[in-house]
Amino acid sequence: ASFNRIGQTDEAVRAFLTLNEEGARAAAAELDKQLADGGERGLLFGLPAGLKDNMVTEGLLTTCASQFLRNYDPIYDGTAVKKLKAAQSVLIGKLNMDEFAMGGSNENSSFYPTRNPWNTDYVPGGSSGGSAATVAAGQVYFSLGSDTGGSIRQPAAYCGVVGLKPTYGLVSRFGLVAFASSLDQIGPITKNVEDSAYVLQAIAGYDPMDSTSANVEIPDYTSALTGDVKGLRIGVPKEYLGQGIDPKVKEAVLAALRVYESLGATWEEVSLPHTEYAVAAYYILASSEASSNLARFDGVRYGVRADNPDNLIDMYRKSRSQGFGPEVKRRIMLGTYALSSGYYDAYYLKAQKVRTLIKQDFDHVFEKYDLIIGPTAPTPAFRLGEQVGDPLTMYLNDIVTIPVSLAGVPAISVPCGFADGLPIGLQIIGKAFDERTVLRAAHAYE
Ligand code: GLN
């Protein structure tokens, strides 16, 4: 059914980069066999899933939507992938994204942009645009995306599906191609909150292969979905409903807050005063980490090597010039500059200090409130091509997701209405490792 649906819809949506038809059929047949032999059903038994193409999969191309990795055929599965297989999900294929997860519209894919299933003239968001679009188009039951500054939540909002960025360290990054290692986090994109809880249950947990993996006890997530939010205290940052926020988005968020009131929760306006510096700090830090992480793509170890180099340096130079797209080059240059001697203190170190202030903003609000609620993005999806020439405008789409990433706390985006036929997302932000409260509140609203 999944491949049929892909056949019917993917010419228009273009969510997939690689299909795993043979592998999926073999895996499904194996599951049937195990069941016939008296085996137990796993948590995600037989459920068709898609993966963002920056998660390495044994024997299945992993391109990061980059020309550099167009032939990269990994020899192992990342931890999250292994866990999905252990839960008996069936891997349908690999999903389109902005190259190396840098972008917010899928237009930075070096292959083709994915389209928003609600209106194919519009972007699906990004960078996990394929992961959100495939769920919205009903091609798979769920997908995994990765979120560095909003890349799960923002496309989920644009495509009208549920996207969860877990607490930094909850899901292993082993086998996730690194963009900005202090921010990257894998999470589920699903049709509803209950599915999100199930998928999180399957993929969360300590992994010695990831040095930043959190060694914490994994609670039961689905039992948190009680429907009861009575007495929950919600803070609503004034910075998240102010300047630059589309009035229709603001109205949808206020309507959602009225739903919470009717369910017995309370909300008050709060302040996250350093919000205005978050985007600037993020683009220094994420680009710095990217410039370091992407140094491994040199034409020797992974992917494509340029033809006919004059010497070793020329081989590096040509491979990188030909392999990376313009946005990736922009970030490598920005990050290398910010880290270089003489500029390090002024940019990188300063941005790290701003990051601490932003985290303290959240700590402060969470002393009094259980959750923070606001929009996921300032506007609904925009038209394909509308922002491509304007990276700064593109960067500002993440103004309300980036602070959460810098603070490392969990957040979910759930659909909360439409503007002109395009979905709007509500962002529910929780304390570190308190996914249960985030999921409970999202589920009660949904
Ligand atoms: N849009 C943001 C960026 O371009 C976030 C990307 C992400 O979360 N991977 O960096």
Residues whose N, C-alpha, C, O or C-beta is under 5 A from the ligand:
A	BS01	LIG	A101 M102 G103 G104 G126 S127 S146 D147 T148 G149 G150 S151 D398
